[in-house]
Amino acid sequence: MHRGKIFVVDDLEDFRQLLEDVLSEQGYEVLSFERAADALAALQAQAPDLLITDIRLGNENGLGLVRTIRANAETRQLPVIICTAAILDLEEVEPIADPCLHVLPKPFEIADLVRDVSDLLARGCK
């Protein structure tokens, strides 16, 4: 039995695979996407319980993805974890901060990710 469905959006395949492996071991169903546009399309078909995204997604922007999600009444409360390695990216996140959003600076400990996923899902933001 799955503990919930998580979408992972990152342009780095190795990072997506790492998160898939870790979260699957924790009992989550994980779907991963290289592009924000693909994640948005999937979101309309099957809403996840939580989304994890990087800010920098090649030619796309993870903040744009989060803003699109927040602008939609059906997905506004979707729990989101933003992972980023750039300090400047953290400043961009502040204007959209909300209780259902968490920023996890890269590099991070896997235990911190697992804790943050569990905490956000427990808040019942959905």
ABEGO torsion letter per residue (X at the ends): XBAEBBBBBBABAAAAAAAAAAAAAAGBBBBBBABAAAAAAAAAABBBABBBBBABBEABBAAAAAAAAAABAAAAABBBBBBBABAAAAAAAAAABBAABBBBBOBBBAAAAAAAAAAAAAAGAX
